[in-house]
């Protein structure tokens, strides 16, 4: 712990330390705990399940919401009829109504990805009211607000891990804290992907208010920094890129041997939702197994089965799982084995990587910030095929370590990229594996990244 000054930090998360989400925040908190005398965490809501172990100087405060953040009936009951502020949202309501100034640009000088388009008026209003009622629900909980003000008035830094939802409180907290403190705490906000780029959902409410009142914006990619500076005026007073990291890697990587299995093993890890396009990966693999010429080439390469393992749950999980099981039993030129594990504890996923490894990792999302899942794959020396969206290209530092593909890639094109990789000489594949690991070790090691970040957060003025 830094003993030069007993600094306090208030951290706003989504669910951490409850449940299995925000695994990368779980890796960051121990480094923060070494720098700050005390940390108080306000989760947005509590999803149930186990509570993760925390350092001794980290406390958990009350969740901001008394129910799941997607529980709309709860918002109607708690967020509509109360004495919380109301007219502050008038300007934002009209932005949602008419779709004005929605920032779809992904990077300065480039057009938005075709996957990113302005949401229709019904969806915009739905998103607006969800966020508006969420905010009013929180502000109407007087006992909670007093708890937040009490903790924040003793804090030196107030750190929002996401740039939406809880971050909507920033203008209100600053106003409520002014009579309570001589020196205003520094408000810091991490920005990732879906909490930053409006194109992901087609609209995000209260962006200008959040940006104008944030003292330190901490995007996880340079692409995110360019998006902020290009689209918002006023934008946060200070903007600095701080990459995330992965804490897991193959300690025996130097002794890694060439694959000996007769199955070519592909993995992916993401939520099974339309944004992640897991179905596109499955379609590409199906096309590959049905292609007689390609299948013969793969067999000549020494692989007689294609195994695809996916980690992660979501709304599309059951339908894709049923489709994959049906395909596994069909006649084709190359045998397939598609496995969907659903939601699993992070430690079990990492144990699978360590014990079984993989030949290739695939993530072809429509949108990303800078995916930790790719960092984790690289830490085990697994080459990557990923769509070039958000800050993904920043992960490809020591090339070649895989393929960056276009945001609009089709299943047929993805099939070709996978085939190209499988048919690479073993020596070239092994070089990619070593490059992936070297890239992780140099740029994406959580021990290095989070230690430096915690020191910077402690010292930021």
C-alpha positions, 0 to 999 in steps of 0.5 A: 500500500502507498503510505505517503498519503491515506487516499480513499477510492470510491469505485462504481461497478456493474455487479462486481464483486457479485456473480461471475462478470467483470473478471478483468475488474476482479484482476485490477482491484488487488492492484488498486488496493495496494495503492489506496488506503480504503476502497468502497465499491458501489455495484449497480445491482446484485445478480446473486450468486457468490461474492468474490474474495476482496482485499481487507481494505475493500468494502462493499456498499449498497447496490444502486438498484434494488433489482436487476438493471433490466427489470423494466417493471421495477423502473416503472414502479420506482423510477416514475413516481417519486420526487427525484429531478425530472426536467434535467432530461428534457434536452436529452429526450428531444435528442432521443426523439429526433435522433440528433447528434448521435455519434456513429463515427468509430474513428476520426476520418473514417466512416462508421461501420455498416453494422453501426447505424442510428436506432429507430425512434421506438428503440431510441425512446425505449433506451432513453426511458430505461436509462432515465428511469434507472437514474431517477430510481437511484436518485429517489433512494434517499438513504442510498444517496446519503450513503454515496455522499458520505463515502464520496465526501471522504474520497480522493478519487471516484472511479466509474468502471463503465462510461454509462449507467452509474456514470450518469450520476456524475453531474448530480454527485458533483452538485451534491458534494459541493457543500460537503467538501473543501476539495472536490474528488477527482471523477475518473471514468473508464470507457470500453466499447458498448459504454462508449460507442453510440453505434453499438446500440444506435443511441446512448443517453446523456453522453454530453453530460457525462463527458463534460463532467468527467475529470479524467477519461480513461479509454481502454484503446487509442481508438476510443480516445479518438472517438471521444476527442472527435465527437464531444465538445466539451470533452473530459478535461484529461484523456489518457489511454490505459489498456486492460490486461490478462493475468493468465498465461502458459508458464511452460510456453517456452517448452510448447511442442507442435500440436499432435492431435488429429483434430484442429481445435478452434475456440471462442469466448463471448456472450452469445448475442447478435453483436458477437456474431457467433452464428457467423463463425458456426456458418463458416465452419459448416461451409468448411466441413461441407467443402470437399476440396477444402476438407481433403486439403485439411486431411492432407495437413493431418487433421481429420476433425474440426473441433469448435468450443465456445465459452459464454452464454446469452440469448442465442445460446440454445438455438445455436447449440441445437443447430450445432448438435444437428450439424454434428450428426450430419454427413459431411466431408470433414467430421465436426464436433461443436461444443457450447459450454455456456456460462462458466466461472472465469477460472474454469475457462482459463484452466481449459486453455491451460490444460487443452490449449487450442490451435486458433481463437476466433472473435468476429464481433460487429463492435468491440472496445479492446477484448480481454478475451483475445488477450487471454488467448494470446497469453496461452500462445493461441493465434487469433482471427478477429474483426477489425473494429474498435481497438482490436487492431491495437492488439496485433502488435507483434505480427504475424499472430493471426488475421485481422478481418473486415467488419463486414466479413461474410461466412464464405470469407471467414471460411477462407481465412480459417482454411488459409490458417489451417493450411499454413506450414507447421513452422509458420503456425508455431511462429504465430503462437510464439508471436502471440505470447510475446505480444501478450507478455510485452503489451497485455500482461495485467500485472504490468498494466494494472500496476501502472494504472493503479499508480497513475490513478492514485497520483492523478491530480 
